[in-house]
Amino acid sequence: MNINRAFKVGVLGFWGLGQAAARILTPK
């Protein structure tokens, strides 16, 4: 298993969740 790849996927997934939460919590 490639740790570097898993780390990148984890970071992208976490960032994606952050963006989704920001869109839901930020009214426009």
C-alpha positions in Angstrom: 0.0 0.0 0.0 1.4 3.4 -1.0 1.3 5.6 2.1 1.9 8.8 0.1 -1.1 8.1 -2.1 -3.3 7.3 0.9 -2.1 10.5 2.5 -3.0 12.6 -0.6 -6.4 10.9 -0.9 -7.1 11.6 2.8 -6.1 15.3 2.5 -8.3 15.7 -0.6 -11.2 14.0 1.1 -10.8 16.1 4.2 -10.6 19.3 2.1 -13.7 18.2 0.1 -15.7 17.8 3.3 -14.5 21.2 4.5 -15.6 22.8 1.2 -19.0 21.1 1.4 -19.5 22.2 5.1 -18.5 25.7 4.2 -21.1 25.8 1.3 -23.8 24.5 3.7 -22.9 26.8 6.6 -22.3 29.9 4.4 -25.5 31.4 3.1 -25.4 33.1 -0.3 
